[in-house]
Amino acid sequence: MIDSLRSEYRKVFGLREWWAVALVPIVVGMFAAAIALPLMRMFRAEDTTESDPYATLTALAAPLALAVLSSGLFGALNFGSDFRHNTLATSFLTTQHRDVVIGSKVAVNAAFGTALCLLVEVAALPVLLAFGGDDFHVNAALFAQLGAALIAAFAWSLVGSGLAMLTRSVTIAAVGLLAWYTIVEFLLRLALGAIGADGLARILPVSATTGAIVNADNPSPVESLPSFATGTAAMLVWALVIGAAGWALTRVRDVS
């Protein structure tokens, strides 16, 4: 198992573009953090002089959403590349058990996906402090939301890996995850809301993730989203179901 983990670790850093995988979301996250609060001030009523209690959450929304999405895409792209380059069959032949290979790949993807989210957070915080002024508050709720985002990054890296295993296509997995995260679930939630199924809509993957982060130690929780506990549980269940389904399928099917 250790040798397999080491091999997967080297594979990630063996990519010539590995630095771009980390650099792009970090730079975009910093840019999003830099413009979030100034944009919010532009649309705020001119006669409002009090500090907005939701300013910190508003400023965090863009970089954290990007960080979690990047973690999921990393899982899909890294695992999906094995199917694209037909390297998974070789790994299975050189290892006694398929579960060891799959488990190592999933574990490394989860570790790097979570680390990527942490890097985006570390890069975005100084920018938020620099541009936030009195609107940006450093308190317990802030760190609770940052911690919840790390849990979300871990979960979505599992989702990305699971989708790659289910589809055997890096393109389908990555594009499908991106589409679901940005627009498909939003449309589905509108449809469920129209038929009165709001309870089901609240525990869809992105909604559960948003609730887990937004309502983490939030003194004024957003009622349209699940609580931190419910959101976290639903998010992890989705991740485990998708990851386990992909794992079960990959360990028995022909990958040659």
C-alpha positions as a Markdown table, in Angstrom:
| # | Residue | x | y | z |
|---|---|---|---|---|
| 1 | Met | 0.0 | 0.0 | 0.0 |
| 2 | Ile | 2.8 | 2.4 | 0.9 |
| 3 | Asp | 4.5 | 1.8 | -2.5 |
| 4 | Ser | 1.3 | 2.4 | -4.3 |
| 5 | Leu | 0.7 | 5.6 | -2.5 |
| 6 | Arg | 4.2 | 6.8 | -3.2 |
| 7 | Ser | 3.7 | 5.9 | -6.9 |
| 8 | Glu | 0.5 | 8.0 | -7.1 |
| 9 | Tyr | 2.2 | 10.9 | -5.3 |
| 10 | Arg | 5.1 | 10.9 | -7.7 |
| 11 | Lys | 2.6 | 10.7 | -10.6 |
| 12 | Val | 1.0 | 14.0 | -9.6 |
| 13 | Phe | 4.3 | 15.8 | -9.3 |
| 14 | Gly | 5.6 | 14.1 | -12.5 |
| 15 | Leu | 3.1 | 16.0 | -14.6 |
| 16 | Arg | 4.7 | 18.8 | -16.4 |
| 17 | Glu | 1.7 | 21.0 | -15.8 |
| 18 | Trp | 1.3 | 20.1 | -12.1 |
| 19 | Trp | 2.1 | 23.7 | -11.0 |
| 20 | Ala | -0.7 | 25.0 | -13.2 |
| 21 | Val | -3.2 | 22.8 | -11.5 |
| 22 | Ala | -2.5 | 24.6 | -8.3 |
| 23 | Leu | -1.6 | 28.1 | -9.6 |
| 24 | Val | -4.7 | 28.7 | -11.7 |
| 25 | Pro | -7.3 | 28.3 | -8.9 |
| 26 | Ile | -5.1 | 30.2 | -6.4 |
| 27 | Val | -4.7 | 33.2 | -8.7 |
| 28 | Val | -8.4 | 33.2 | -9.7 |
| 29 | Gly | -9.3 | 32.8 | -6.0 |
| 30 | Met | -7.2 | 35.8 | -5.1 |
| 31 | Phe | -8.8 | 37.8 | -7.8 |
| 32 | Ala | -12.3 | 36.8 | -6.7 |
| 33 | Ala | -11.4 | 37.7 | -3.1 |
| 34 | Ala | -10.0 | 41.1 | -4.2 |
| 35 | Ile | -13.2 | 42.2 | -6.1 |
| 36 | Ala | -15.9 | 40.6 | -3.9 |
| 37 | Leu | -16.1 | 43.3 | -1.2 |
| 38 | Pro | -15.6 | 46.3 | -3.5 |
| 39 | Leu | -18.4 | 45.0 | -5.7 |
| 40 | Met | -20.6 | 44.4 | -2.8 |
| 41 | Arg | -20.1 | 48.1 | -1.7 |
| 42 | Met | -21.0 | 49.3 | -5.2 |
| 43 | Phe | -24.4 | 47.7 | -5.0 |
| 44 | Arg | -25.0 | 48.5 | -1.3 |
| 45 | Ala | -27.5 | 51.3 | -0.6 |
| 46 | Glu | -25.7 | 54.6 | -0.4 |
| 47 | Asp | -27.2 | 55.5 | 2.9 |
| 48 | Thr | -26.0 | 52.3 | 4.6 |
| 49 | Thr | -23.2 | 53.1 | 6.9 |
| 50 | Glu | -23.2 | 50.1 | 9.2 |
| 51 | Ser | -20.9 | 47.2 | 8.6 |
| 52 | Asp | -22.8 | 44.5 | 6.8 |
| 53 | Pro | -22.9 | 41.3 | 8.9 |
| 54 | Tyr | -23.0 | 39.2 | 5.8 |
| 55 | Ala | -20.0 | 40.9 | 4.2 |
| 56 | Thr | -17.5 | 38.3 | 5.3 |
| 57 | Leu | -19.6 | 35.5 | 4.0 |
| 58 | Thr | -20.2 | 37.3 | 0.7 |
| 59 | Ala | -16.5 | 37.8 | 0.3 |
| 60 | Leu | -15.7 | 34.2 | 1.1 |
| 61 | Ala | -18.3 | 32.8 | -1.3 |
| 62 | Ala | -16.4 | 33.1 | -4.6 |
| 63 | Pro | -12.9 | 31.8 | -3.5 |
| 64 | Leu | -14.4 | 28.9 | -1.5 |
| 65 | Ala | -16.8 | 27.9 | -4.2 |
| 66 | Leu | -13.8 | 27.9 | -6.6 |
| 67 | Ala | -11.6 | 26.0 | -4.2 |
| 68 | Val | -14.2 | 23.2 | -3.7 |
| 69 | Leu | -14.9 | 23.0 | -7.5 |
| 70 | Ser | -11.1 | 22.8 | -8.2 |
| 71 | Ser | -10.8 | 19.9 | -5.8 |
| 72 | Gly | -13.5 | 18.0 | -7.5 |
| 73 | Leu | -12.1 | 18.7 | -11.0 |
| 74 | Phe | -8.7 | 17.6 | -9.8 |
| 75 | Gly | -10.1 | 14.2 | -8.7 |
| 76 | Ala | -11.8 | 13.8 | -12.0 |
| 77 | Leu | -8.9 | 14.8 | -14.2 |
| 78 | Asn | -6.2 | 12.9 | -12.3 |
| 79 | Phe | -8.1 | 9.6 | -12.1 |
| 80 | Gly | -9.6 | 10.1 | -15.5 |
| 81 | Ser | -6.1 | 10.4 | -17.0 |
| 82 | Asp | -5.5 | 6.8 | -16.2 |
| 83 | Phe | -8.3 | 5.8 | -18.5 |
| 84 | Arg | -7.3 | 8.2 | -21.2 |
| 85 | His | -3.7 | 6.9 | -21.3 |
| 86 | Asn | -4.5 | 3.3 | -20.5 |
| 87 | Thr | -2.2 | 3.2 | -17.5 |
| 88 | Leu | -4.8 | 1.6 | -15.1 |
| 89 | Ala | -4.4 | -1.8 | -16.6 |
| 90 | Thr | -0.6 | -1.7 | -16.1 |
| 91 | Ser | -1.1 | -0.7 | -12.5 |
| 92 | Phe | -3.5 | -3.6 | -11.9 |
| 93 | Leu | -1.0 | -6.1 | -13.4 |
| 94 | Thr | 1.8 | -4.9 | -11.2 |
| 95 | Thr | -0.2 | -4.9 | -8.0 |
| 96 | Gln | -1.6 | -7.9 | -6.2 |
| 97 | His | -5.0 | -6.4 | -5.5 |
| 98 | Arg | -7.0 | -3.9 | -7.5 |
| 99 | Asp | -8.4 | -2.4 | -4.3 |
| 100 | Val | -4.9 | -1.2 | -3.3 |
| 101 | Val | -4.5 | 0.6 | -6.6 |
| 102 | Ile | -7.9 | 2.2 | -6.5 |
| 103 | Gly | -7.6 | 3.1 | -2.8 |
| 104 | Ser | -4.2 | 4.7 | -3.4 |
| 105 | Lys | -5.5 | 6.8 | -6.3 |
| 106 | Val | -8.6 | 7.9 | -4.4 |
| 107 | Ala | -6.5 | 8.7 | -1.2 |
| 108 | Val | -4.0 | 10.8 | -3.1 |
| 109 | Asn | -6.7 | 12.7 | -5.0 |
| 110 | Ala | -8.5 | 13.4 | -1.8 |
| 111 | Ala | -5.2 | 14.6 | -0.1 |
| 112 | Phe | -4.2 | 16.9 | -3.0 |
| 113 | Gly | -7.8 | 18.2 | -3.5 |
| 114 | Thr | -8.0 | 19.2 | 0.2 |
| 115 | Ala | -4.5 | 20.7 | 0.1 |
| 116 | Leu | -5.5 | 22.7 | -3.0 |
| 117 | Cys | -8.5 | 24.1 | -1.2 |
| 118 | Leu | -6.2 | 25.0 | 1.7 |
| 119 | Leu | -3.8 | 26.8 | -0.6 |
| 120 | Val | -6.7 | 28.8 | -2.1 |
| 121 | Glu | -7.8 | 29.8 | 1.4 |
| 122 | Val | -4.4 | 30.8 | 2.5 |
| 123 | Ala | -3.9 | 32.9 | -0.6 |
| 124 | Ala | -7.3 | 34.5 | -0.5 |
| 125 | Leu | -7.3 | 35.5 | 3.2 |
| 126 | Pro | -4.6 | 38.2 | 3.0 |
| 127 | Val | -6.3 | 39.7 | -0.1 |
| 128 | Leu | -9.6 | 39.8 | 1.8 |
| 129 | Leu | -7.9 | 41.5 | 4.8 |
| 130 | Ala | -6.3 | 44.0 | 2.5 |
| 131 | Phe | -9.4 | 45.0 | 0.5 |
| 132 | Gly | -12.1 | 44.2 | 3.1 |
| 133 | Gly | -11.5 | 47.1 | 5.6 |
| 134 | Asp | -14.1 | 47.2 | 8.4 |
| 135 | Asp | -16.5 | 44.9 | 6.5 |
| 136 | Phe | -14.3 | 41.8 | 6.7 |
| 137 | His | -14.4 | 40.2 | 10.2 |
| 138 | Val | -11.9 | 37.6 | 11.5 |
| 139 | Asn | -13.8 | 35.6 | 14.0 |
| 140 | Ala | -14.7 | 32.0 | 15.0 |
| 141 | Ala | -17.4 | 31.8 | 12.2 |
| 142 | Leu | -14.8 | 32.6 | 9.6 |
| 143 | Phe | -12.5 | 29.7 | 10.6 |
| 144 | Ala | -15.5 | 27.4 | 10.9 |
| 145 | Gln | -16.5 | 28.2 | 7.3 |
| 146 | Leu | -12.9 | 27.7 | 6.2 |
| 147 | Gly | -12.8 | 24.3 | 7.9 |
| 148 | Ala | -16.2 | 23.3 | 6.4 |
| 149 | Ala | -14.8 | 24.2 | 3.0 |
| 150 | Leu | -11.9 | 21.8 | 3.6 |
| 151 | Ile | -14.4 | 19.0 | 4.4 |
| 152 | Ala | -16.2 | 19.9 | 1.2 |
| 153 | Ala | -13.0 | 19.8 | -0.8 |
| 154 | Phe | -12.4 | 16.3 | 0.5 |
| 155 | Ala | -15.9 | 15.2 | -0.4 |
| 156 | Trp | -15.8 | 16.7 | -3.9 |
| 157 | Ser | -12.5 | 15.1 | -4.7 |
| 158 | Leu | -14.2 | 11.8 | -4.0 |
| 159 | Val | -17.0 | 12.8 | -6.2 |
| 160 | Gly | -14.6 | 13.6 | -9.0 |
| 161 | Ser | -12.7 | 10.4 | -8.6 |
| 162 | Gly | -16.0 | 8.4 | -8.5 |
| 163 | Leu | -17.3 | 10.1 | -11.7 |
| 164 | Ala | -14.1 | 9.3 | -13.5 |
| 165 | Met | -14.4 | 5.6 | -12.5 |
| 166 | Leu | -18.0 | 5.4 | -13.4 |
| 167 | Thr | -17.7 | 7.1 | -16.8 |
| 168 | Arg | -14.1 | 5.9 | -17.7 |
| 169 | Ser | -13.7 | 9.3 | -19.4 |
| 170 | Val | -11.8 | 12.3 | -18.1 |
| 171 | Thr | -13.8 | 14.6 | -20.4 |
| 172 | Ile | -17.3 | 13.3 | -19.4 |
| 173 | Ala | -16.3 | 13.3 | -15.7 |
| 174 | Ala | -14.8 | 16.8 | -15.6 |
| 175 | Val | -17.4 | 18.5 | -17.9 |
| 176 | Gly | -20.3 | 16.7 | -16.1 |
| 177 | Leu | -19.0 | 17.8 | -12.7 |
| 178 | Leu | -18.5 | 21.3 | -13.8 |
| 179 | Ala | -22.0 | 21.5 | -15.4 |
| 180 | Trp | -23.7 | 20.0 | -12.4 |
| 181 | Tyr | -21.8 | 22.3 | -10.0 |
| 182 | Thr | -22.5 | 25.5 | -11.9 |
| 183 | Ile | -26.0 | 25.2 | -13.5 |
| 184 | Val | -27.6 | 21.7 | -13.6 |
| 185 | Glu | -28.3 | 21.5 | -9.9 |
| 186 | Phe | -29.6 | 25.1 | -9.9 |
| 187 | Leu | -32.2 | 24.2 | -12.6 |
| 188 | Leu | -33.1 | 21.0 | -10.8 |
| 189 | Arg | -33.6 | 22.8 | -7.6 |
| 190 | Leu | -35.9 | 25.3 | -9.3 |
| 191 | Ala | -37.9 | 22.4 | -10.7 |
| 192 | Leu | -38.1 | 20.6 | -7.3 |
| 193 | Gly | -39.2 | 23.8 | -5.6 |
| 194 | Ala | -41.9 | 24.3 | -8.2 |
| 195 | Ile | -43.5 | 21.0 | -7.2 |
| 196 | Gly | -43.0 | 21.5 | -3.5 |
| 197 | Ala | -40.1 | 19.2 | -3.0 |
| 198 | Asp | -37.9 | 21.8 | -1.3 |
| 199 | Gly | -36.7 | 19.3 | 1.3 |
| 200 | Leu | -35.2 | 17.1 | -1.3 |
| 201 | Ala | -33.7 | 20.1 | -3.1 |
| 202 | Arg | -31.9 | 21.2 | 0.1 |
| 203 | Ile | -29.8 | 18.0 | 0.2 |
| 204 | Leu | -28.6 | 17.9 | -3.4 |
| 205 | Pro | -24.8 | 17.8 | -3.5 |
| 206 | Val | -24.1 | 21.5 | -4.2 |
| 207 | Ser | -26.9 | 22.7 | -1.9 |
| 208 | Ala | -25.7 | 20.5 | 0.9 |
| 209 | Thr | -22.1 | 21.8 | 0.4 |
| 210 | Thr | -23.3 | 25.4 | 0.4 |
| 211 | Gly | -25.3 | 24.8 | 3.6 |
| 212 | Ala | -22.4 | 23.1 | 5.3 |
| 213 | Ile | -20.1 | 26.1 | 4.6 |
| 214 | Val | -22.5 | 29.0 | 5.0 |
| 215 | Asn | -24.2 | 27.7 | 8.1 |
| 216 | Ala | -21.0 | 26.6 | 9.9 |
| 217 | Asp | -21.1 | 28.5 | 13.2 |
| 218 | Asn | -23.5 | 31.1 | 11.7 |
| 219 | Pro | -25.5 | 32.9 | 14.3 |
| 220 | Ser | -28.1 | 33.8 | 11.7 |
| 221 | Pro | -28.3 | 30.6 | 9.5 |
| 222 | Val | -29.7 | 30.8 | 6.0 |
| 223 | Glu | -33.0 | 29.0 | 6.3 |
| 224 | Ser | -33.2 | 28.1 | 2.6 |
| 225 | Leu | -30.1 | 25.9 | 3.1 |
| 226 | Pro | -29.5 | 22.9 | 5.3 |
| 227 | Ser | -27.8 | 23.3 | 8.6 |
| 228 | Phe | -24.1 | 22.6 | 9.0 |
| 229 | Ala | -24.7 | 19.1 | 10.4 |
| 230 | Thr | -27.3 | 18.2 | 7.8 |
| 231 | Gly | -25.4 | 19.7 | 4.9 |
| 232 | Thr | -22.1 | 18.0 | 5.9 |
| 233 | Ala | -23.8 | 14.6 | 6.3 |
| 234 | Ala | -25.6 | 14.8 | 3.0 |
| 235 | Met | -22.5 | 16.0 | 1.2 |
| 236 | Leu | -20.4 | 13.1 | 2.6 |
| 237 | Val | -23.1 | 10.6 | 1.8 |
| 238 | Trp | -23.2 | 11.8 | -1.9 |
| 239 | Ala | -19.4 | 11.6 | -2.0 |
| 240 | Leu | -19.3 | 8.1 | -0.5 |
| 241 | Val | -22.1 | 6.7 | -2.7 |
| 242 | Ile | -20.5 | 8.0 | -5.9 |
| 243 | Gly | -17.0 | 7.1 | -4.9 |
| 244 | Ala | -18.1 | 3.6 | -3.7 |
| 245 | Ala | -20.1 | 3.0 | -6.9 |
| 246 | Gly | -17.1 | 3.9 | -9.1 |
| 247 | Trp | -14.8 | 1.8 | -7.0 |
| 248 | Ala | -17.1 | -1.3 | -7.1 |
| 249 | Leu | -17.4 | -1.0 | -10.9 |
| 250 | Thr | -13.7 | -0.4 | -11.6 |
| 251 | Arg | -12.5 | -3.3 | -9.4 |
| 252 | Val | -14.4 | -5.9 | -11.5 |
| 253 | Arg | -14.6 | -4.7 | -15.1 |
| 254 | Asp | -12.1 | -5.0 | -17.9 |
| 255 | Val | -10.0 | -1.9 | -18.1 |
| 256 | Ser | -7.7 | -3.0 | -20.9 |
